[in-house]
């Protein structure tokens, strides 16, 4: 399956320590939230979402971006 670009929105601001745990994702700070953007295949997406859960971060939304 081809990688697709996703935007993952998390409540709160991620520190650089947390951002480095999401290797391959670009961190874009939003107003009170953090946004991770990157190209992922399905297995990588599930891995990122597991990490979000493991760190106890609040997932607000996952969006697939149009190419």
C-alpha positions as CSV (number, residue, x, y, z in Angstrom):
1,X,0.0,0.0,0.0
2,X,1.3,3.4,-1.0
3,X,2.1,5.9,1.8
4,X,-0.4,8.8,2.2
5,X,0.0,12.1,3.9
6,X,-1.7,12.5,7.3
7,X,-2.3,15.3,9.7
8,X,-2.6,14.1,13.3
9,X,-3.9,16.7,15.8
10,X,-3.2,16.4,19.5
11,X,-4.4,18.5,22.4
12,X,-1.7,20.6,24.0
13,X,1.8,21.6,23.1
14,X,4.4,18.8,22.5
15,X,7.9,19.4,23.8
16,X,10.9,18.6,21.6
17,X,11.3,15.5,23.6
18,X,7.9,14.2,22.5
19,X,8.3,15.5,19.0
20,X,11.5,13.4,18.5
21,X,9.5,10.3,19.4
22,X,7.5,10.7,16.2
23,X,10.4,10.2,13.8
24,X,9.6,11.2,10.3
25,X,6.7,13.4,11.3
26,X,6.9,17.2,11.1
27,X,5.6,19.1,14.2
28,X,3.5,22.1,13.5
29,X,2.4,24.0,16.6
30,X,-1.2,25.1,16.5
31,X,-3.2,27.4,18.8
32,X,-3.1,25.3,22.0
33,X,-2.7,22.1,20.0
34,X,0.1,20.2,18.2
35,X,-0.1,18.9,14.7
36,X,2.0,16.1,13.3
37,X,2.2,15.9,9.5
38,X,3.9,13.2,7.5
39,X,3.7,10.5,4.8
40,X,2.8,7.1,6.3
41,X,1.6,3.7,5.2
42,X,-1.1,2.0,7.2
43,X,1.3,0.1,9.5
44,X,3.3,3.3,10.3
45,X,0.0,5.2,11.0
46,X,-1.0,2.5,13.5
47,X,2.4,2.7,15.1
48,X,2.2,6.5,15.5
49,X,-1.3,6.2,17.0
50,X,-0.1,3.6,19.5
51,X,2.7,5.9,20.5
52,X,0.2,8.7,21.1
53,X,-1.8,6.4,23.3
54,X,1.4,5.1,25.1
55,X,2.4,8.7,26.0
56,X,-1.1,9.4,27.3
57,X,-1.6,12.2,24.7
58,X,-5.1,13.2,23.7
59,X,-5.9,12.5,20.1
60,X,-8.2,15.1,18.6
61,X,-8.3,14.2,15.0
62,X,-6.6,12.3,12.1
63,X,-7.0,13.7,8.6
64,X,-5.8,12.3,5.3
65,X,-4.5,15.2,3.2
66,X,-5.3,15.4,-0.5
67,X,-2.3,15.1,-2.8
